[in-house]
Amino acid sequence: MMIKRFLGGLCGVAVALSFFGATAGTKAPFINENSDDTSVISTEFMKAGPAPHIPNKGIEVKFNGTKEIHPSEFRASYTEVNYKSLRGETSSVSVDKGTIVLKADEGVNLELSVVEYYSGSVVFREEAEHVISYECGSLMKPNVPYYVEANIHFVANDFFDDALVLSVDETGNLYFVESPVYKYNVEQFSNLKDTDSYLKGCLIPERDMECDNEDIIRISNEICDGARTDYEKVDKIYSYIVDNMYYDYDQAYDYRAPYEDDALSLLRRNIAVCEGFSNVFVALCRVQGIPACETFGSGYGYDELWSLNMANVNSSNHAWVAVFVGGEWLIMDPTWDNMNEYYMGKSTLNESTRNFVFIPMESFSFTHIYFNADTSHAMKRSGECGPDSTFEIDKYGVCTIYGSGSVCLPDEVDDFFMLVFDEDSDITEIADEAFVNCDLLNYVILPDGVEKIGEYAFYHCENLEYVYIPDTVYSIGKDAFWVCDKLAYIEIPDGADVGKDAFNMCPRLVLSVQEEDQVDMSTYNIDIAQLIVRE
């Protein structure tokens, strides 16, 4: 229990998510000097991957600054939590009146404990095969939180879950306490569909997940040799990553350097951070015809969700995966099961775990906030993107903007490769957060007539290499191109006002300006590659 809780703590106190929140998700803590509370260690992490600046719509802000849990305020509607092993074996923990029951398939050994949240005192601890049933409601204090610790020894893998919270009411009936973000996570996760067209889209090659590469195909086939079912293939792929790859602490701490996170490069190095682990997993699964995708959100220690002010949680600090197997989408977090370390050029091999394999949403929601999935295969669609503007994405991933005035794509629209403007359009403003987290976007030529680029307009477009800014632009908002770490060249028009941190964390950027002080880089955490002052 202590090992996993410590790991959870390393993966996210995240008190001030606005600083470096765009590249989070590893295990390496650092002091956030920009935090309002400099006494707090922030464990936001570098080099994890896209971090959409996402409004936390749907999250109930009931808890904002205390670690105290008030179970009755979060009494869960569910009475059973279900588990699945890497080979499809099943187990469940449930409550009925004053009794808690942990059961599994025949031949599966079980351990079950209930521990008081504040004192750590053990209410009971039992071991048995197949089923454990214990009447413990009478031994517990009403509306006080308790941890459930379920250790399930599947044939395929051991699974240890100590995230669930339990309580009992005044009548002696047990009830689960749901995470404050459980309903939000369920709603967000439901965006992963099981239609044929959607699943086919989760099998195609994507940038950094090059499942059509000959070397990746060979490696995937070697890893999955002898596997007969999708469960067995997923087992072998996941085990390869958590047993043989190493978490890159050197890269996590050296956040000033650009990071190559394509699956092939990482497989050759066997060293990665969370987005890299996810890219490798997805690419290897897709080779085998198993739909998989990378997902993003925030990771926290077990106690931390209760002490967060959710109004401040608007960017991700972690990446993990979802895989479609057995007719359903299931969650896995290879980073948190990988214990191997690469630090100061030295590799250290440690024993991996399987505690985040097919983890149920009820438990997952005590350590993760799920924002979105990188299902960035192009889907034909169209819609409004401003009061007088519309967009249309074709099957080739080209997004065309029509109309006039301001443009800002809906939050969920990021699955396109090219951005073009209709020749009859009259767009004058790229609004705040217009193209946030459009990971596949490679280059942009803004049309003449655009006057303003808003705040966070191209925030963390990780593959954006070139942007043409017309002379008509007079304002570029703060953080407009923050963490576009592949951005190579931009020429800022004469007289244009450039906001704070507009090009922060763009280490490859060559920036052409009218005057040296046109861009204030005094607050930049990562310098641009070169500043050219035009004559």
C-alpha positions, 0 to 999 in steps of 0.5 A: 500500500505504501509504495503505491501511495508514494508513487501516486504522490510523486505523480501529482500534488499540482497545486499551481497547474498554470505553470508548466502545466502543458508538459506534465505527467512524469514522476519527477517533482520540482519546486514551482517557483511561480506558485503563490505558495512557494512552500509547496512542492509541485509535482507537475511534470515535464515532457508528458505531452499535449495538455489541453487548456480545458475548462473543467465543465461538469466537475462539481466544485464541492471540495476546495482546500481541505483533505478532510473527506465527508463521505455522506456528501459523496455517497456513491450510487454504485454498490459494486466495483468490477475488475478484469485481469490481463487474460479476461478473468473477473472479480468484484467487490460489493457491499450489501447492508453491513457486509462487504464481499470480494469474489472472483473466479474459481481458483483465484486467491483473494485478500481483503482489508478495511482500514480507517482513513485517518488513523490507519487502524485495521477493521479486519483483514482476511485471506481466502480463495474465490470469495471473502464475505465479512460483516464489518458495518457494526465495527465502523464509525458512521460517516467516517472514511475507510480504505478498502484494500483488495488484493486479487491474485489472478492467474494472469496477474496480481491486482492490488487496489487500495483506492476505494473509499468506504463508509457506513451510515447511521443504520449500519449500511455500508456504502462506497464513497465516490471520487469527486471527479467520478461522474466527470470521468465517466462522462468524458470516457464515454466519448470513446465509441465502439462503432466500427468506423470509430474503432477503425480510426483507432487502428490507423497510423498517426504521428508518433504512433507509426504502426505502419513502420516496418520495424514497429511491425516486426517488434510488435510481432516478436513481442506477441509471438505465441499470443492467441487472443487480444487479451494475451497480446495486450498482456505481452505488450503491456508487460514489455513496456513496464518490464523492459522500458525505463522511465527517463528521469534525465529527460523529465528534469531537463525540460529545456531540451526538445523531446522526441516521443515517436514510438520508433525512437523510443523503442530503439532507446527503451527509455521514455516518459508517460507520453512515450510509454503511451505512444509505444503501447498504442503503436504496438497494439494497432499493429495487432489490430487492437484499437488503442489510443492515448489519453490525457488528464491529471494524476494525483496522490490518493489524498490530493483530490480532496484538497484541490480547488477544482476551479484551478484544474484546467490543464493536464499533467499526465498521459495513459492509454485506453484499449478496446478488448473484450468488447469494451474500452479499458484503462491502463497506465503503464507509467505508474506500473513501470518502476525502472529508472534511467537517471544520470545516464544509468539504467536501474531495473526494478520489479514492475507492478500491475496495479493500473491494468484495466483499472475500474473507473471507480478506483481510477477516479481517485488518482486521475482526472480524465480530460480527453483521448488522442483519437486524432484520426480525421472524421468528416464533420462541420460546424460553427466556429464563431458568430459568423464563421464555420469549419469543415473537416474532410476525410483527408484531415483538411480543416477549412474555415469559412465566413468572417470575423472571429474563429475558435474551434469547439474544444473537441475538434483537433483531429485535422492535419492541415488548416486552410482558409476559404478564399472568400473568407474574411477572418479578422481574429484568431480568438483565445484558445482557437486551436488549442492542442491541435497535435497534428497541425503542421503549418499554418498560413493565416490570411491577410486581414487577420488583425489579432491572434488571441491568448492560448490561440495555438497553445501546445500544438506540438507538431506545428513547425511554421506559421505565416503571420500577415502584416495586418496582425497588430496583436499576439496574445499571451501564451499564444504559441506556448509549448509549440516545441517544434515551431521553427520560424516566425516573422512578427509584423512591424509594430505588432504587440506581443503578449507575455510568454507568447513564444515561451518553451519553443526551443527550436524557434527562430524569431524575426522581429522589428526591434529587439524589445518587441518580444519580452523574453525575460520570463521565458522558462525555455529560450528560443533558438535565435532572435533575428532583428531585421534591418 
